[in-house]
Amino acid sequence: MLRSQRPNTVADALEGFVLKAKTIVELAGIKAPPVDVAALARVQGIGRIVVRDRLGASGQIRRENGELIIELDSKEPLARRNFSCCHEIAHTFALGDPGQKFREPLSAPTCARYAREEYLCDRAAAELLMPEKLFGPTAAGIEPSMASVVRLARLFQSSIKATIVRIGQLSVWPTVFLVWKFSTRTGSTKKLRVAWSVRPEGARCFVPRNATADANSGMYTTFITSRATAETERLDLGSLRGSFFVENRRFGDQLVSIVHHPKLMSAPRGRA
């Protein structure tokens, strides 16, 4: 009895999801940003995209009277809704044929299987909303800076978070992004700490979560005053050690730092 040919590693599955996303972008005729997410949905046989109040989630996909429908939460900003819509489109990839009965074949999934599918859908959503063929050359053609991050986010109608993650995925800039939040840890006081970070995919640069910012740093100043700063900082964050030019800008309750690291070399993209 022949086994079905399914991806047997996350890397294989990721390659398959991203390839499907690229194919959909081509079939939808996407030639320039911003991407028409409704056109992407139509290619996958999704009949409607509906924005609802009090949805209880950023987005979901369901079947109603034989029609696939994506529902998005009205309280989310447009950029977030765009990514959520692309994420839900990518959920159809797990079924192979979007015309199949949605989700029921995946009843009672394990936590690991659910987490894997969510990761794959996030990566596919990035390709759908910020296609490599458009995003890569655009980002590579402008100076790495916080202003350029905002410019890319506006051009592709994506969130700041999704944009900096995409920059890292495509390894287009020799930069490390640090996202800070003012938070506490057990047995410690409230401080400005690293919530998460983004490095060029394949690059060796470890930044520990919950590492703290110096009270005299530009990061701290920007968080307290909401005034953007750009200056040379002395950093000691995991393998990110030394003096670097750092730009800081606050977005809501989070601070984003872009650390310019000209010597940061990334491995060839792919199965890092």
Backbone as JSON, one array per atom type, in Angstrom:
{
  "sequence": "MLRSQRPNTVADALEGFVLKAKTIVELAGIKAPPVDVAALARVQGIGRIVVRDRLGASGQIRRENGELIIELDSKEPLARRNFSCCHEIAHTFALGDPGQKFREPLSAPTCARYAREEYLCDRAAAELLMPEKLFGPTAAGIEPSMASVVRLARLFQSSIKATIVRIGQLSVWPTVFLVWKFSTRTGSTKKLRVAWSVRPEGARCFVPRNATADANSGMYTTFITSRATAETERLDLGSLRGSFFVENRRFGDQLVSIVHHPKLMSAPRGRA",
  "N": [[0.85, -1.2, 0.0], [0.67, 2.12, -0.94], [2.03, 4.98, 0.6], [0.56, 8.18, 1.26], [1.88, 11.1, -0.25], [2.94, 13.25, 1.76], [4.18, 16.32, 3.25], [6.92, 15.76, 5.37], [8.42, 17.14, 7.15], [8.74, 20.26, 8.92], [10.07, 22.14, 7.38], [9.68, 21.16, 4.76], [6.89, 21.34, 4.61], [6.6, 24.1, 4.94], [7.84, 25.08, 2.64], [6.01, 24.12, 0.75], [3.63, 25.5, 1.45], [4.4, 28.19, 1.06], [4.98, 28.14, -1.67], [2.41, 27.63, -2.7], [1.18, 30.0, -1.93], [2.61, 31.86, -3.5], [1.81, 31.02, -6.03], [-0.92, 31.63, -5.98], [-0.81, 34.42, -5.81], [0.21, 34.98, -8.34], [-1.87, 33.93, -9.98], [-3.91, 35.64, -9.24], [-3.17, 37.91, -10.46], [-1.54, 39.89, -9.34], [0.37, 42.71, -9.46], [1.51, 44.94, -8.35], [1.96, 46.66, -5.2], [-0.69, 48.08, -3.12], [-1.64, 44.74, -2.17], [-4.5, 43.1, -3.48], [-6.56, 41.68, -1.41], [-9.04, 40.51, -1.62], [-9.08, 39.56, -4.22], [-7.19, 37.54, -4.04], [-8.56, 35.82, -2.32], [-10.72, 35.05, -3.93], [-9.46, 33.48, -5.85], [-8.96, 31.21, -4.38], [-11.45, 30.16, -4.11], [-13.09, 31.33, -2.22], [-16.02, 32.78, -1.2], [-16.98, 35.14, 0.08], [-15.85, 38.02, 1.98], [-16.29, 39.14, 5.11], [-16.76, 41.78, 7.37], [-17.17, 41.9, 10.77], [-18.79, 42.94, 13.83], [-17.62, 42.48, 17.18], [-16.44, 39.89, 16.9], [-14.76, 38.21, 18.26], [-12.37, 37.12, 17.62], [-9.42, 37.68, 15.62], [-9.79, 36.85, 13.03], [-11.64, 34.42, 11.08], [-12.48, 31.43, 9.26], [-15.18, 29.93, 7.65], [-17.82, 27.66, 6.63], [-20.82, 28.33, 4.95], [-23.92, 27.42, 3.93], [-22.76, 25.97, 1.82], [-20.83, 27.74, 0.94], [-17.62, 29.18, 1.23], [-16.59, 31.43, 3.7], [-14.86, 34.24, 4.86], [-14.46, 35.78, 7.93], [-13.86, 38.84, 9.55], [-12.67, 40.82, 12.27], [-14.19, 43.84, 13.18], [-13.03, 45.7, 14.88], [-10.36, 45.61, 14.55], [-7.52, 47.22, 13.06], [-7.1, 48.2, 9.56], [-4.69, 47.18, 8.43], [-4.11, 45.01, 10.1], [-6.4, 43.46, 9.65], [-6.02, 42.83, 6.98], [-3.78, 41.09, 7.07], [-4.83, 39.06, 8.68], [-6.87, 38.15, 7.02], [-5.38, 37.06, 4.9], [-4.09, 35.05, 6.32], [-6.25, 33.38, 6.97], [-7.01, 32.6, 4.41], [-4.83, 31.02, 3.82], [-5.31, 28.83, 5.44], [-6.85, 27.18, 3.9], [-5.04, 25.8, 2.43], [-4.21, 23.61, 3.85], [-6.06, 21.74, 3.37], [-5.81, 21.03, 0.81], [-7.74, 20.84, -1.48], [-9.75, 23.59, -1.75], [-12.47, 23.35, -1.98], [-13.3, 21.28, -0.44], [-14.95, 19.99, 2.52], [-14.78, 22.31, 4.99], [-12.38, 22.26, 7.59], [-13.53, 20.09, 9.1], [-12.22, 17.6, 8.45], [-10.01, 17.93, 9.99], [-10.62, 17.47, 12.61], [-10.43, 17.47, 16.17], [-7.58, 18.16, 16.53], [-4.12, 17.73, 17.46], [-2.29, 19.69, 19.88], [0.26, 20.29, 18.97], [0.0, 19.89, 16.21], [-1.86, 21.87, 15.59], [-0.42, 24.2, 16.3], [1.65, 24.04, 14.46], [0.25, 24.31, 12.01], [-0.74, 26.91, 12.31], [1.63, 28.39, 12.34], [2.58, 27.84, 9.72], [0.53, 29.02, 8.24], [0.83, 31.68, 8.96], [3.3, 32.24, 7.76], [2.69, 31.82, 5.08], [0.73, 33.77, 4.79], [2.26, 36.07, 4.99], [3.65, 35.94, 2.58], [1.52, 36.18, 0.81], [0.43, 38.75, 1.4], [2.66, 40.41, 1.34], [4.28, 39.92, -1.15], [7.22, 38.19, -2.12], [8.36, 38.81, -4.6], [7.65, 41.44, -4.99], [7.96, 42.82, -2.54], [10.62, 42.27, -1.73], [12.5, 43.49, -3.72], [11.6, 46.15, -3.42], [12.1, 46.8, -0.71], [14.86, 46.35, -0.66], [15.71, 48.38, -2.26], [15.6, 50.75, -0.85], [16.82, 52.86, 1.8], [17.82, 51.25, 4.79], [15.92, 51.94, 7.56], [13.95, 53.4, 10.21], [12.03, 55.07, 9.2], [11.77, 54.01, 6.66], [10.66, 51.53, 7.25], [8.1, 52.28, 8.11], [7.23, 53.4, 5.73], [7.18, 51.15, 4.01], [5.23, 49.62, 5.33], [2.97, 51.2, 4.96], [2.8, 51.19, 2.17], [2.34, 48.49, 1.53], [0.14, 48.06, 3.01], [0.29, 46.81, 5.52], [0.85, 45.73, 8.93], [3.12, 47.25, 11.32], [4.46, 45.31, 12.8], [4.14, 42.97, 11.16], [5.54, 43.85, 8.96], [8.24, 44.26, 9.8], [8.87, 41.68, 10.5], [8.69, 40.47, 8.01], [10.8, 41.71, 6.65], [12.92, 40.55, 8.0], [12.49, 37.83, 7.35], [13.05, 37.78, 4.6], [15.61, 38.63, 4.58], [16.64, 41.18, 3.78], [17.81, 43.45, 4.82], [20.73, 44.43, 6.69], [20.11, 44.34, 9.57], [18.89, 44.29, 12.97], [15.86, 43.9, 14.6], [14.44, 45.07, 17.58], [11.89, 44.6, 19.85], [10.35, 46.22, 22.41], [8.81, 46.11, 25.65], [7.25, 47.55, 28.52], [7.48, 45.84, 31.34], [7.03, 43.36, 33.98], [8.91, 40.87, 35.81], [8.86, 37.81, 37.62], [9.84, 38.38, 40.9], [11.18, 40.68, 40.28], [11.39, 44.19, 39.42], [9.27, 46.46, 37.5], [10.34, 46.94, 34.24], [11.84, 48.19, 31.17], [11.78, 45.87, 28.72], [13.03, 43.38, 26.41], [10.66, 42.13, 24.31], [10.35, 40.58, 21.99], [12.31, 39.73, 19.07], [13.74, 40.36, 15.8], [15.78, 39.01, 13.38], [17.88, 38.87, 10.41], [16.84, 36.14, 8.45], [18.48, 33.12, 8.95], [20.78, 34.29, 9.88], [23.25, 34.45, 12.47], [22.46, 35.55, 15.41], [21.72, 35.98, 18.5], [19.28, 37.19, 20.69], [18.31, 37.59, 23.92], [15.08, 37.09, 25.35], [13.34, 39.37, 27.49], [15.58, 40.76, 28.27], [16.95, 43.76, 29.59], [16.61, 47.34, 29.07], [18.98, 49.97, 29.35], [18.56, 52.59, 31.69], [19.46, 55.04, 30.89], [19.5, 54.99, 28.18], [18.77, 55.55, 24.65], [16.59, 54.06, 23.93], [15.06, 53.86, 26.26], [14.53, 56.56, 26.69], [12.95, 57.2, 24.43], [10.74, 55.53, 24.89], [9.64, 56.62, 27.24], [9.18, 59.34, 26.58], [7.99, 59.28, 24.09], [9.25, 60.34, 21.95], [10.99, 60.05, 18.98], [14.24, 58.64, 18.61], [17.69, 58.57, 17.54], [20.75, 57.26, 17.67], [24.14, 56.36, 18.59], [24.5, 53.42, 20.38], [25.59, 51.53, 23.2], [25.43, 48.16, 23.37], [24.6, 45.15, 25.09], [23.39, 42.48, 24.62], [22.81, 39.36, 24.65], [24.23, 37.83, 21.9], [24.43, 40.19, 20.64], [26.51, 42.48, 20.9], [28.39, 45.36, 21.63], [29.04, 48.56, 20.02], [26.47, 50.2, 18.36], [24.58, 51.79, 15.76], [21.45, 52.96, 16.53], [18.01, 53.21, 15.96], [15.0, 54.42, 17.35], [11.52, 54.07, 17.94], [8.29, 54.69, 19.15], [5.34, 52.72, 19.23], [2.24, 52.71, 20.17], [1.9, 50.74, 23.03], [4.33, 49.61, 22.75], [7.83, 49.61, 21.96], [9.88, 50.02, 19.17], [13.04, 49.14, 18.08], [15.56, 49.65, 15.69], [18.42, 48.1, 14.96], [21.36, 48.83, 13.49], [23.53, 46.81, 11.78], [26.06, 46.39, 10.13], [27.95, 44.34, 9.71], [26.62, 42.04, 9.97], [26.07, 38.95, 8.76], [24.11, 36.87, 6.73], [23.04, 33.48, 6.39], [22.54, 31.56, 3.35], [19.2, 31.88, 2.25], [16.53, 29.64, 3.03], [16.5, 26.38, 4.03], [17.29, 26.96, 6.92]],
  "CA": [[0.0, 0.0, 0.0], [1.49, 3.31, -1.05], [1.71, 6.06, 1.51], [0.32, 9.47, 0.62], [3.08, 11.91, -0.23], [2.73, 14.46, 2.55], [5.42, 16.85, 3.79], [7.22, 15.09, 6.63], [9.13, 18.06, 8.02], [8.21, 21.62, 8.88], [10.7, 22.82, 6.25], [8.98, 20.73, 3.55], [5.55, 21.92, 4.64], [6.75, 25.53, 4.72], [8.11, 25.26, 1.2], [4.76, 23.89, 0.04], [2.69, 26.6, 1.74], [4.88, 29.42, 0.41], [4.8, 27.95, -3.11], [0.99, 27.82, -2.98], [0.91, 31.43, -1.81], [3.16, 32.52, -4.69], [0.96, 30.65, -7.16], [-2.16, 32.4, -5.86], [-0.47, 35.8, -6.16], [0.31, 35.02, -9.8], [-3.2, 33.71, -10.57], [-4.73, 36.81, -8.96], [-2.7, 39.01, -11.29], [-0.99, 40.95, -8.5], [1.54, 43.27, -10.12], [2.07, 46.04, -7.56], [1.27, 46.84, -3.92], [-1.04, 47.06, -2.14], [-2.25, 43.51, -2.68], [-5.95, 42.99, -3.39], [-6.79, 40.42, -0.69], [-10.29, 39.92, -2.13], [-8.71, 38.81, -5.44], [-6.54, 36.31, -3.55], [-9.61, 34.95, -1.78], [-11.51, 34.51, -5.04], [-8.68, 32.41, -6.48], [-9.1, 30.03, -3.53], [-12.85, 29.75, -4.03], [-13.76, 31.92, -1.06], [-17.08, 33.59, -1.77], [-17.18, 36.46, 0.69], [-15.08, 38.49, 3.13], [-17.25, 39.92, 5.89], [-16.24, 42.42, 8.58], [-18.23, 41.81, 11.78], [-18.55, 43.47, 15.18], [-17.52, 41.53, 18.29], [-16.22, 38.55, 16.35], [-14.11, 37.39, 19.28], [-11.08, 36.67, 17.07], [-8.99, 38.57, 14.53], [-10.42, 36.36, 11.82], [-11.97, 33.0, 11.02], [-13.05, 31.0, 8.0], [-16.21, 28.91, 7.88], [-18.67, 27.36, 5.49], [-22.23, 28.65, 5.16], [-24.71, 27.06, 2.75], [-21.87, 25.53, 0.76], [-19.92, 28.82, 0.53], [-16.58, 29.55, 2.18], [-16.67, 32.84, 4.09], [-13.89, 34.73, 5.84], [-14.99, 36.83, 8.81], [-12.81, 39.63, 10.18], [-13.17, 41.64, 13.38], [-14.25, 45.25, 12.81], [-12.24, 46.55, 15.77], [-8.96, 45.55, 14.14], [-7.17, 48.17, 11.98], [-7.08, 47.62, 8.22], [-3.47, 46.39, 8.22], [-4.27, 43.74, 10.82], [-7.42, 42.68, 8.96], [-5.42, 42.3, 5.74], [-2.96, 39.92, 7.38], [-5.74, 38.01, 9.16], [-7.56, 37.6, 5.84], [-4.42, 36.19, 4.2], [-3.88, 33.88, 7.2], [-7.41, 32.49, 6.81], [-6.9, 32.02, 3.06], [-3.81, 29.97, 3.88], [-5.85, 27.64, 6.09], [-7.38, 26.28, 2.88], [-3.93, 25.01, 1.89], [-4.09, 22.37, 4.63], [-7.05, 20.8, 2.86], [-5.51, 20.69, -0.58], [-8.81, 21.35, -2.33], [-10.57, 24.48, -0.95], [-13.87, 22.98, -2.09], [-13.65, 20.24, 0.53], [-15.65, 20.44, 3.7], [-13.73, 23.0, 5.72], [-12.0, 21.99, 8.97], [-13.97, 18.84, 9.71], [-11.21, 16.54, 8.38], [-8.97, 18.2, 10.97], [-11.26, 17.48, 13.93], [-9.62, 17.06, 17.32], [-6.15, 18.18, 16.24], [-3.24, 17.85, 18.61], [-1.78, 21.05, 20.06], [1.43, 20.44, 18.11], [-0.46, 20.02, 14.83], [-2.49, 23.18, 15.49], [0.64, 25.21, 16.32], [2.36, 23.94, 13.18], [-0.56, 24.89, 10.95], [-0.78, 28.36, 12.52], [2.93, 28.91, 11.88], [2.61, 27.77, 8.27], [-0.42, 30.0, 7.72], [1.44, 33.0, 9.14], [4.34, 32.42, 6.75], [2.0, 31.94, 3.79], [0.06, 35.07, 4.8], [3.28, 37.08, 4.7], [3.91, 35.88, 1.14], [0.34, 36.69, 0.11], [0.25, 40.19, 1.6], [3.92, 41.08, 0.97], [4.95, 38.95, -2.03], [8.67, 38.36, -2.23], [8.73, 39.42, -5.89], [7.39, 42.87, -4.88], [8.48, 43.37, -1.28], [12.08, 42.16, -1.69], [13.16, 44.57, -4.46], [11.23, 47.46, -2.88], [12.84, 47.01, 0.53], [16.29, 46.4, -0.97], [16.0, 49.62, -2.99], [15.53, 51.93, 0.01], [17.75, 52.85, 2.92], [17.29, 50.67, 6.02], [15.64, 52.96, 8.57], [12.61, 53.31, 10.76], [11.14, 55.74, 8.25], [11.52, 53.07, 5.56], [9.73, 50.53, 7.77], [6.76, 52.89, 8.04], [6.91, 53.55, 4.3], [6.83, 49.82, 3.5], [3.97, 49.23, 5.94], [1.9, 51.94, 4.29], [2.73, 50.78, 0.77], [1.77, 47.15, 1.45], [-1.02, 48.04, 3.92], [0.58, 45.79, 6.52], [1.19, 46.29, 10.23], [4.55, 47.42, 11.59], [4.96, 44.0, 13.21], [4.25, 42.08, 9.99], [6.54, 44.4, 8.04], [9.6, 43.99, 10.26], [9.06, 40.24, 10.4], [8.94, 40.15, 6.6], [12.16, 42.16, 6.35], [13.79, 39.51, 8.51], [12.31, 36.59, 6.58], [13.68, 37.9, 3.29], [17.02, 39.0, 4.79], [16.96, 42.26, 2.85], [18.59, 44.49, 5.48], [21.63, 43.97, 7.75], [19.59, 44.97, 10.79], [18.16, 43.5, 13.95], [14.78, 44.65, 15.21], [14.13, 44.75, 18.96], [10.59, 45.12, 20.27], [10.41, 46.34, 23.86], [7.6, 46.42, 26.41], [7.48, 47.82, 29.94], [6.85, 44.7, 31.99], [7.67, 42.82, 35.17], [9.2, 39.45, 35.9], [8.76, 37.35, 39.0], [10.98, 38.74, 41.74], [11.86, 41.87, 39.77], [10.54, 45.36, 39.24], [8.85, 46.74, 36.14], [11.42, 47.53, 33.45], [11.7, 48.1, 29.72], [12.38, 44.58, 28.41], [12.86, 42.85, 25.05], [9.53, 41.19, 24.19], [10.75, 39.7, 20.9], [13.26, 40.36, 18.16], [13.78, 39.84, 14.43], [17.08, 39.09, 12.71], [17.8, 38.29, 9.07], [16.7, 34.7, 8.53], [19.73, 32.43, 8.67], [21.9, 34.96, 10.55], [23.5, 34.04, 13.84], [22.41, 36.71, 16.31], [20.76, 35.65, 19.55], [18.91, 38.24, 21.63], [17.44, 36.96, 24.92], [13.85, 37.77, 25.76], [13.31, 39.98, 28.82], [16.76, 41.58, 28.52], [16.46, 45.1, 29.93], [17.26, 48.52, 28.49], [19.59, 50.88, 30.31], [17.7, 53.74, 31.96], [20.02, 56.21, 30.22], [19.58, 54.71, 26.74], [17.8, 56.16, 23.76], [15.37, 53.25, 23.97], [14.29, 54.26, 27.44], [14.07, 57.93, 26.46], [11.85, 57.17, 23.46], [9.56, 54.92, 25.49], [9.07, 57.54, 28.23], [8.76, 60.62, 26.0], [7.37, 59.04, 22.77], [10.02, 61.07, 20.95], [11.91, 59.17, 18.26], [15.66, 58.93, 18.79], [18.63, 57.85, 16.67], [22.08, 57.53, 18.2], [24.97, 55.19, 18.82], [24.25, 52.81, 21.69], [26.4, 50.38, 23.61], [24.51, 47.08, 23.67], [25.1, 43.88, 25.6], [22.17, 41.69, 24.58], [23.15, 38.07, 24.06], [25.35, 37.96, 20.98], [24.41, 41.55, 20.1], [27.38, 43.19, 21.82], [29.23, 46.38, 21.02], [28.42, 49.85, 19.73], [25.65, 50.14, 17.15], [23.66, 52.9, 15.52], [20.12, 52.45, 16.85], [16.85, 54.12, 15.83], [13.91, 54.0, 18.22], [10.22, 54.73, 17.74], [7.24, 54.05, 19.94], [4.06, 52.42, 18.59], [1.34, 52.28, 21.24], [2.57, 50.34, 24.26], [5.58, 48.94, 22.4], [8.9, 50.39, 21.36], [10.64, 49.26, 18.17], [14.4, 49.62, 17.81], [16.23, 49.03, 14.56], [19.85, 48.1, 15.24], [22.1, 48.7, 12.24], [24.62, 45.86, 12.04], [26.61, 46.16, 8.77], [28.75, 43.12, 9.61], [25.75, 40.88, 10.17], [25.98, 38.17, 7.54], [23.09, 35.83, 6.81], [23.24, 32.28, 5.58], [21.59, 31.53, 2.22], [17.85, 31.61, 2.71], [16.03, 28.31, 2.71], [16.36, 25.53, 5.21], [18.28, 27.39, 7.88]],
  "C": [[0.89, 1.24, 0.0], [1.04, 4.35, -0.04], [1.45, 7.34, 0.74], [1.57, 10.32, 0.77], [2.79, 13.24, 0.45], [4.08, 14.99, 3.03], [5.69, 16.22, 5.15], [8.09, 15.93, 7.55], [8.48, 19.43, 7.9], [8.79, 22.37, 7.68], [10.01, 22.45, 4.93], [7.59, 21.36, 3.47], [5.6, 23.42, 4.36], [6.98, 25.84, 3.25], [6.83, 25.11, 0.39], [3.77, 25.01, 0.22], [3.11, 27.87, 1.01], [4.72, 29.32, -1.1], [3.34, 28.14, -3.51], [0.63, 29.3, -2.92], [1.42, 32.19, -3.04], [2.31, 32.24, -5.93], [-0.32, 31.46, -7.15], [-1.93, 33.86, -6.24], [-0.39, 35.95, -7.69], [-1.07, 34.9, -10.45], [-4.11, 34.91, -10.35], [-4.29, 38.03, -9.75], [-2.13, 40.17, -10.5], [0.32, 41.43, -9.11], [2.23, 44.36, -9.3], [1.32, 46.13, -6.23], [0.34, 48.05, -3.98], [-1.76, 45.89, -2.79], [-3.77, 43.55, -2.47], [-6.29, 41.65, -2.73], [-8.07, 39.74, -1.15], [-10.01, 39.1, -3.38], [-8.02, 37.51, -5.06], [-7.59, 35.32, -3.07], [-10.42, 34.3, -2.89], [-10.78, 33.36, -5.72], [-8.84, 31.11, -5.7], [-10.55, 29.6, -3.34], [-13.59, 30.26, -2.83], [-14.75, 32.96, -1.56], [-17.18, 34.99, -1.24], [-16.16, 36.71, 1.79], [-15.98, 39.46, 3.87], [-16.56, 40.49, 7.12], [-17.37, 42.49, 9.59], [-17.8, 42.46, 13.09], [-18.48, 42.31, 16.17], [-17.37, 40.08, 17.8], [-15.58, 37.63, 17.39], [-12.78, 36.82, 18.84], [-10.71, 37.63, 15.96], [-9.64, 38.16, 13.22], [-10.74, 34.89, 11.92], [-12.55, 32.7, 9.64], [-14.04, 29.89, 8.29], [-17.02, 28.71, 6.6], [-20.13, 27.65, 5.85], [-22.99, 28.38, 3.86], [-23.83, 26.72, 1.54], [-20.85, 26.55, 0.31], [-18.9, 29.08, 1.62], [-16.62, 31.05, 2.42], [-15.55, 33.14, 5.08], [-14.54, 35.86, 6.61], [-13.82, 37.5, 9.52], [-13.42, 40.55, 11.23], [-13.08, 43.12, 13.03], [-13.36, 46.14, 13.67], [-10.75, 46.54, 15.4], [-8.68, 46.59, 13.05], [-7.03, 47.44, 10.65], [-5.86, 46.72, 8.0], [-3.56, 45.03, 8.89], [-5.3, 42.86, 10.13], [-6.87, 42.08, 7.67], [-4.61, 41.04, 6.02], [-3.83, 38.77, 7.85], [-6.46, 37.35, 8.0], [-6.63, 36.65, 5.09], [-4.13, 34.93, 5.01], [-5.02, 32.88, 7.02], [-7.42, 31.86, 5.42], [-5.94, 30.84, 3.1], [-4.3, 28.71, 4.58], [-6.44, 26.66, 5.06], [-6.29, 25.4, 2.29], [-3.83, 23.66, 2.58], [-5.06, 21.31, 4.13], [-6.79, 20.37, 1.43], [-6.51, 21.31, -1.53], [-9.71, 22.25, -1.48], [-12.06, 24.17, -1.04], [-14.28, 21.89, -1.13], [-14.37, 20.85, 1.72], [-14.65, 21.03, 4.68], [-13.63, 22.53, 7.17], [-12.38, 20.61, 9.49], [-12.97, 17.69, 9.56], [-10.1, 16.71, 9.4], [-9.55, 18.21, 12.38], [-10.32, 16.92, 14.98], [-8.13, 17.04, 17.02], [-5.34, 18.23, 17.52], [-2.76, 19.3, 18.69], [-0.6, 21.3, 19.12], [1.01, 20.65, 16.65], [-1.09, 21.39, 14.61], [-1.43, 24.27, 15.42], [1.41, 25.22, 15.0], [1.56, 24.59, 12.06], [-0.64, 26.41, 11.09], [0.51, 29.02, 12.04], [2.99, 28.93, 10.36], [1.69, 28.8, 7.63], [0.11, 31.42, 7.86], [2.49, 33.26, 8.06], [3.72, 32.59, 5.36], [1.31, 33.3, 3.69], [1.04, 36.19, 4.48], [3.59, 37.12, 3.21], [2.73, 36.42, 0.34], [0.23, 38.21, 0.2], [1.47, 40.99, 1.17], [4.73, 40.15, 0.08], [6.43, 39.24, -2.19], [9.05, 39.1, -3.5], [8.51, 40.94, -5.88], [8.08, 43.48, -3.68], [10.0, 43.38, -1.27], [12.78, 43.29, -2.42], [12.84, 45.96, -3.9], [12.03, 47.77, -1.62], [14.34, 47.16, 0.26], [16.68, 47.72, -1.63], [15.91, 50.87, -2.15], [16.46, 51.75, 1.21], [17.12, 52.2, 4.14], [17.13, 51.75, 7.09], [14.24, 52.75, 9.11], [11.6, 53.98, 9.83], [10.8, 54.81, 7.08], [10.58, 51.95, 5.99], [8.3, 51.05, 7.66], [6.31, 53.03, 6.6], [6.47, 52.22, 3.7], [5.48, 49.38, 4.04], [2.79, 49.94, 5.26], [1.71, 51.47, 2.86], [2.03, 49.43, 0.63], [0.54, 46.98, 2.35], [-0.9, 46.88, 4.91], [0.92, 46.48, 7.84], [2.71, 46.45, 10.36], [5.15, 46.07, 11.97], [5.16, 43.09, 12.0], [5.35, 42.55, 9.05], [7.95, 44.08, 8.5], [9.89, 42.49, 10.25], [9.38, 39.84, 8.97], [10.34, 40.58, 6.17], [13.16, 41.11, 6.81], [13.7, 38.23, 7.71], [13.05, 36.63, 5.26], [15.13, 38.35, 3.37], [17.46, 40.14, 3.87], [17.81, 43.36, 3.48], [19.53, 43.88, 6.51], [21.27, 44.65, 9.08], [18.97, 43.93, 11.71], [17.09, 44.4, 14.54], [14.55, 44.14, 16.64], [12.79, 45.38, 19.3], [10.55, 45.05, 21.79], [9.03, 46.61, 24.45], [7.99, 46.68, 27.87], [6.74, 46.74, 30.72], [7.65, 44.24, 33.2], [8.01, 41.35, 34.96], [9.13, 39.07, 37.37], [10.03, 37.69, 39.77], [11.73, 39.97, 41.28], [10.87, 43.01, 39.6], [10.19, 45.55, 37.77], [9.96, 47.47, 35.4], [11.09, 47.44, 31.97], [12.49, 46.87, 29.27], [12.14, 44.2, 26.95], [11.71, 41.85, 25.06], [9.81, 40.15, 23.11], [11.68, 40.46, 19.96], [13.2, 39.68, 16.8], [15.17, 40.06, 13.86], [16.92, 38.58, 11.28], [17.77, 36.77, 9.15], [18.0, 34.01, 8.1], [20.93, 33.05, 9.36], [22.02, 34.45, 11.98], [23.55, 35.29, 14.73], [21.32, 36.46, 17.34], [20.54, 36.84, 20.48], [17.94, 37.64, 22.64], [16.19, 37.78, 25.19], [14.01, 38.26, 27.19], [14.61, 40.67, 29.2], [16.3, 43.02, 28.7], [17.26, 46.2, 29.25], [17.83, 49.38, 29.61], [18.7, 52.11, 30.47], [18.19, 55.01, 31.28], [20.09, 56.05, 28.7], [18.54, 55.49, 25.95], [16.5, 55.39, 23.75], [14.47, 53.69, 25.1], [13.7, 55.67, 27.24], [12.87, 57.96, 25.52], [10.6, 56.58, 24.09], [8.87, 55.9, 26.44], [8.49, 58.79, 27.58], [7.97, 60.49, 24.71], [8.06, 59.83, 21.67], [11.02, 60.13, 20.29], [13.34, 59.61, 18.49], [16.49, 58.1, 17.82], [20.03, 58.22, 17.13], [22.86, 56.23, 18.35], [24.77, 54.7, 20.25], [25.25, 51.69, 21.94], [25.44, 49.29, 24.07], [25.24, 45.85, 24.18], [23.89, 42.96, 25.76], [22.46, 40.36, 23.88], [24.38, 38.21, 23.18], [25.39, 39.33, 20.3], [25.18, 42.44, 21.07], [28.26, 44.18, 21.07], [28.47, 47.67, 20.82], [27.72, 49.79, 18.38], [24.85, 51.42, 17.0], [22.24, 52.34, 15.66], [19.08, 53.54, 16.67], [15.71, 53.56, 16.66], [12.64, 54.79, 17.91], [9.16, 53.96, 18.5], [5.96, 53.91, 19.12], [3.13, 51.88, 19.68], [2.11, 51.94, 22.5], [3.88, 49.61, 24.0], [6.56, 49.92, 21.78], [9.63, 49.49, 20.36], [11.98, 49.94, 17.97], [14.91, 48.9, 16.57], [17.73, 49.22, 14.79], [20.59, 47.86, 13.92], [23.38, 47.91, 12.51], [25.25, 45.48, 10.7], [27.38, 44.86, 8.61], [27.91, 41.85, 9.78], [25.57, 40.17, 8.84], [24.95, 37.08, 7.73], [23.47, 34.66, 5.94], [22.28, 32.34, 4.4], [20.21, 31.17, 2.72], [17.41, 30.23, 2.25], [15.91, 27.54, 3.97], [17.46, 25.83, 6.21], [18.16, 26.59, 9.16]]
}
